[in-house]
Amino acid sequence: MSLDQAIDTCITKAIENKIIPGAVSAVVNRDGLVSLRSHGVRSEATRSPMTDDTVFQIASMTKPITGTACMQAVERGLLKLDQPASEIIPWLGEVQVLEGFSETGPILRKPNQPVTLRNLLTHTSGFTYEVWNSDMAAWKEHSGNPLTGSGKLASLHQPLSFEPGTRWEYGIGIDWAGQLLEAATDTPLAVWMRTEIFDPLELKDTAYTCHLDMDERRAATHILKEGNWTALESSKQKRLPEFDSGGGGLFSTAPDYAKFIQMLLRNGELAGQRLLAPETISMMSSNNMNDLRVSAVTSHSQKISADFEFMAGVPKSWGLTFQINENPVDRGRHEGSLSWAGLCNTHFWIDPKAGFGALLMTQTLPFMIPQVADLLEEFERAIYETATS
């Protein structure tokens, strides 16, 4: 069975079983795309078919692009990984640690360690998401602070959930990394990404705001209700956010993101354009959290996300800004592979030892419900079984 046939079989079965309404997948190596497949529909409401150039809201798959932008600034001496972030944004020297709640309200204290760019890029800063942290959800409710994803800059001004550098917990740190880049370079994050990443890689369908042609190709976001997928009616952008979110917010296509992966596989270069030095790629692809490890994530809003842990049982560290599996995955990726995902179930991994990366792009909620998690595993195994047969 060929690679395309294996992928087709896997995804077609998932659509027939109503695991997803549609998907675009891609496999890319150092030389370019080796597979690009589209299946199912963009919208259950309109029955418009998925196409290779379908546009997805990639949410947290924005994070590795922000990490790339920040590391470009580090190479140029505009940012430093271990300097106190408050030297660039003073408020980050005033942020406090939330220790809990008393009858009168939140208990806050000054942190013992400063927040650094490395902390922000590795989710060890103490900044968390209220969806996956109950204390932060309670603080947001108590304070009236805007929710994450509201597009309001004030949503970033929240306390830390723990002392910087003491544990890993997924959060808004990379949003703050984007803010550091803007402050250090006097350049909006979207402009930096366009001029320093998207234009050199010729990513024409990757942006914070969809141009008209992109909007016409957008996949609707689908919500699972009573076993059926329902397309949200209002999937178009209604208002512009107040800031460019380093942690989410980009729209892209599978071919565009595959080029970004290809650049990483080629140690920072593509089509004669060098975005990062090989030494920087090596640093980004290495453990940057010492003895800390990625832990399972518990959701406090099952309508948005299930509880999840990628590659359960496999120890995982964090690079700049990728999850790294320290051991190989059974019937799947090698140790040292890089990965992450977006909230609407867009997923990728990069396997430097095998020399390729893969994407599975859907547009569904909740995130990582069991059937989607199973599909992701089946998709990965189909690729590796074909590649090694």
C-alpha positions in Angstrom: 0.0 0.0 0.0 1.3 3.4 -0.9 1.6 6.3 1.5 -1.4 8.1 -0.1 -3.5 5.0 0.0 -2.7 4.4 3.7 -3.7 8.0 4.5 -6.8 7.8 2.4 -7.9 4.6 4.1 -7.4 6.0 7.6 -9.1 9.3 7.1 -12.0 8.0 4.9 -12.8 5.5 7.6 -12.8 8.3 10.2 -15.2 10.4 8.1 -17.6 7.4 7.5 -17.6 6.8 11.3 -18.3 10.5 12.0 -15.1 10.9 13.9 -14.5 14.1 11.9 -16.4 15.9 9.1 -13.3 16.5 7.0 -9.5 16.9 7.1 -6.5 17.9 5.1 -3.3 15.9 5.7 0.3 16.5 4.5 3.6 14.7 4.8 6.8 16.7 4.0 10.5 15.9 3.9 13.5 18.1 3.4 12.9 18.2 -0.4 9.2 19.1 -0.2 5.7 17.6 -0.1 5.5 13.9 -0.5 1.8 13.6 0.3 -1.1 16.1 0.3 -4.6 14.7 0.7 -8.0 16.3 1.4 -11.2 14.4 2.5 -14.7 15.1 3.6 -16.3 18.6 3.8 -15.3 22.0 5.0 -18.8 22.5 6.4 -21.5 20.1 7.3 -24.0 22.9 6.7 -23.0 23.7 3.1 -21.4 20.4 2.2 -18.6 22.3 0.5 -15.7 19.8 0.0 -12.3 20.0 1.7 -9.6 21.0 -0.7 -5.8 21.0 -0.4 -5.9 24.8 0.0 -8.5 24.9 2.7 -7.8 27.6 5.3 -7.8 26.6 9.0 -7.7 28.5 12.2 -4.5 26.9 13.5 -4.7 28.4 17.1 -1.7 27.2 19.1 0.1 26.0 16.0 0.9 29.7 16.0 3.3 29.1 18.9 6.2 27.5 17.0 6.1 30.4 14.5 6.2 32.9 17.3 9.1 30.9 18.8 10.9 31.2 15.4 10.3 34.9 15.4 11.7 35.3 18.9 14.8 33.2 18.1 15.4 35.4 15.1 15.5 38.3 17.5 17.8 36.4 19.9 20.2 35.7 17.0 20.3 39.5 16.3 20.9 40.4 19.9 17.5 42.0 20.3 16.3 39.5 22.9 18.1 37.3 25.4 16.7 34.0 26.6 17.6 34.3 30.3 17.4 38.1 31.0 14.5 39.2 33.3 11.6 39.9 31.0 10.8 43.0 33.2 13.9 44.7 31.7 11.8 45.0 28.5 8.2 45.0 29.8 8.3 46.4 33.4 4.9 45.0 34.2 6.4 41.5 34.1 8.5 42.6 37.2 5.3 43.4 39.0 3.3 40.2 38.3 2.5 38.2 41.4 2.0 34.5 42.1 -1.6 33.3 42.9 -1.4 31.0 45.9 -5.1 30.4 46.4 -8.1 32.1 47.8 -9.3 33.2 51.2 -12.7 34.5 52.3 -11.7 38.0 51.2 -10.4 37.0 47.8 -7.2 35.9 46.0 -3.9 35.3 47.9 -1.0 36.8 46.0 2.7 37.1 46.6 5.8 38.4 44.9 7.7 35.7 43.0 11.2 34.7 44.1 12.5 34.4 40.5 12.1 36.7 37.5 10.2 35.6 34.4 12.5 35.0 31.4 12.0 34.5 27.7 13.1 30.9 28.1 10.4 30.4 30.8 7.8 32.0 28.5 8.8 29.8 25.5 8.8 26.5 27.5 5.6 27.0 29.6 7.6 27.2 32.8 6.8 30.9 33.5 3.7 30.4 35.7 1.4 31.9 33.2 -1.5 29.4 32.6 -4.8 29.1 30.7 -8.0 29.2 32.7 -9.4 26.4 30.5 -6.9 24.0 32.1 -6.3 25.7 35.5 -9.2 25.9 37.9 -7.5 28.6 40.2 -6.9 30.8 37.1 -10.5 30.3 36.1 -11.6 31.3 39.6 -9.3 34.4 39.5 -10.7 35.4 36.1 -14.2 35.2 37.4 -13.4 37.0 40.6 -11.5 39.8 38.9 -13.5 40.2 35.8 -10.4 40.0 33.7 -11.2 39.3 30.1 -11.0 35.6 29.1 -8.1 34.2 27.0 -9.2 34.3 23.4 -11.2 37.5 23.9 -8.7 39.4 21.8 -8.3 42.0 24.6 -4.8 42.9 25.7 -5.9 43.1 29.3 -6.5 39.3 29.2 -2.7 38.8 29.4 -2.5 40.7 32.7 -3.1 37.9 35.1 -1.1 36.5 38.0 1.3 33.5 37.8 0.0 30.1 38.9 3.4 29.0 40.2 7.0 30.1 40.8 8.8 30.6 37.5 11.0 27.7 36.5 9.5 25.2 39.0 7.1 23.2 36.8 5.6 22.9 33.3 2.0 24.0 32.7 0.5 25.0 29.4 -0.4 28.6 29.2 -0.2 32.1 27.7 3.6 32.5 28.1 4.1 32.6 24.3 1.6 35.5 24.1 4.0 37.3 26.4 6.9 36.2 24.3 5.3 37.9 21.3 4.8 41.1 23.4 8.5 41.0 24.3 9.4 40.8 20.6 7.2 43.8 19.8 8.7 45.8 22.6 12.3 45.0 21.8 12.0 45.5 18.1 9.3 48.2 17.9 7.6 46.0 15.3 4.1 44.5 15.4 4.3 40.7 15.7 2.2 40.3 12.5 4.6 42.5 10.6 7.7 40.7 11.8 6.2 37.3 10.9 5.2 38.6 7.4 8.6 40.1 6.6 10.9 37.7 8.3 9.1 34.3 8.0 6.0 34.3 5.6 7.4 36.3 2.7 10.8 34.4 2.6 9.0 31.1 2.8 6.3 32.3 0.3 3.5 31.5 2.7 0.7 33.3 0.9 -2.2 31.9 3.0 -0.9 32.4 6.5 -2.0 35.5 8.4 -3.8 36.9 11.4 -6.5 38.3 9.2 -8.0 36.4 6.3 -8.0 38.2 3.0 -11.1 37.7 0.9 -9.8 34.6 -1.0 -8.7 33.0 2.2 -12.1 33.6 3.8 -13.8 31.9 0.9 -11.7 28.8 1.5 -12.1 28.6 5.3 -13.2 25.5 7.0 -16.1 26.0 9.4 -15.5 25.1 13.1 -17.6 22.1 14.1 -19.0 21.3 17.5 -19.8 17.7 18.5 -23.5 17.5 19.6 -25.1 14.2 20.4 -22.7 12.3 18.2 -23.1 14.6 15.2 -20.9 17.5 13.9 -22.6 20.9 13.7 -21.0 23.7 11.9 -20.9 27.0 13.7 -22.8 29.6 11.8 -20.5 32.5 12.7 -17.1 31.2 11.8 -16.0 34.4 10.1 -13.9 37.0 11.8 -16.2 39.7 13.3 -13.8 42.1 14.9 -10.0 42.5 15.0 -8.3 41.6 18.3 -6.4 44.3 20.2 -3.1 42.5 19.8 -1.4 39.9 17.7 -1.5 36.7 19.8 1.8 34.9 19.8 0.0 31.9 21.3 -2.8 31.7 18.8 -4.7 33.5 16.2 -3.1 32.6 12.9 -4.9 31.1 9.9 -3.0 28.9 7.5 -3.2 25.9 5.1 -1.6 22.5 5.1 0.8 23.4 2.2 1.9 26.6 3.9 2.5 25.0 7.3 4.3 22.2 5.5 6.8 24.7 4.1 7.4 26.0 7.7 8.1 22.4 8.8 10.4 21.8 5.7 12.4 24.9 6.7 12.9 23.4 10.2 13.9 20.0 8.7 16.5 21.8 6.6 18.0 23.4 9.7 16.6 26.9 9.1 16.9 27.3 5.4 14.5 26.9 2.4 14.9 27.9 -1.2 18.0 29.9 -0.6 16.4 31.8 2.3 18.0 31.3 5.7 15.7 32.2 8.5 17.7 30.7 11.4 21.2 29.4 12.0 21.6 25.6 12.3 22.8 26.1 15.9 19.6 27.9 16.7 17.5 25.1 15.3 19.4 22.6 17.3 18.7 24.7 20.5 15.0 25.0 19.6 14.9 21.2 19.1 16.5 20.4 22.5 15.2 20.1 26.0 15.1 23.7 27.5 13.5 22.8 30.8 16.2 20.7 32.4 14.7 18.0 34.7 11.1 19.2 34.4 8.7 17.2 32.2 5.4 17.8 30.5 2.5 16.5 32.5 -1.1 15.5 31.6 -3.5 18.3 31.2 -6.9 18.4 33.0 -9.7 20.4 31.4 -12.1 22.5 33.4 -14.3 23.2 30.4 -15.1 19.9 28.6 -17.0 21.8 25.9 -13.7 23.3 24.8 -11.2 20.6 25.6 -11.1 17.0 26.9 -8.4 16.0 29.4 -5.3 15.1 27.3 -1.8 13.9 27.2 0.0 13.3 24.0 2.0 10.0 23.9 0.9 9.0 27.3 3.6 7.1 29.2 6.4 8.6 27.1 8.5 11.2 29.0 8.3 14.6 27.3 10.3 17.8 27.6 9.9 21.1 25.9 12.1 23.0 23.4 11.6 26.5 21.9 8.7 26.0 21.3 7.9 22.4 20.7 7.0 19.4 22.8 9.8 16.8 22.5 9.2 13.0 23.2 12.3 11.7 25.0 11.6 8.1 23.9 10.3 6.6 20.7 6.6 6.1 20.2 5.4 2.5 19.6 4.8 2.1 15.8 5.4 5.8 15.4 7.8 8.7 15.7 11.4 8.5 16.9 12.8 10.0 20.1 13.6 13.7 19.7 10.6 14.4 17.5 8.9 17.8 17.8 5.2 18.4 18.0 2.2 20.4 19.1 -1.4 21.2 18.0 -4.1 23.8 17.8 -7.3 24.0 19.8 -9.6 23.1 16.8 -7.7 19.8 16.4 -5.0 20.8 14.0 -1.9 18.6 14.7 1.7 18.3 13.5 4.9 16.5 14.3 8.4 16.7 13.0 10.7 13.6 13.1 14.2 14.8 12.4 15.6 11.2 12.6 13.1 9.9 10.0 13.6 13.1 7.9 10.0 14.1 7.6 7.1 15.9 9.3 3.3 15.4 9.1 0.1 17.4 9.5 -3.5 16.4 10.2 -5.7 19.5 10.0 -9.4 19.4 11.1 -11.6 22.1 12.5 -13.5 20.5 15.4 -14.2 21.0 19.1 -13.8 19.9 21.8 -10.0 19.4 21.6 -8.6 15.9 21.9 -11.8 14.1 22.6 -10.9 10.3 22.7 -12.0 9.5 19.1 -9.9 12.3 17.7 -7.0 11.3 19.8 -7.4 7.7 18.5 -7.5 9.0 14.9 -4.3 10.9 15.4 -2.6 7.7 16.6 -4.0 5.7 13.7 -2.8 8.4 11.2 0.7 8.3 12.7 0.9 4.5 12.5 -0.4 4.5 8.9 2.4 6.8 7.9 5.2 4.9 9.7 3.9 1.4 8.7 4.0 2.6 5.0 7.3 4.3 5.4 9.0 1.2 6.9 7.3 -1.5 4.8 
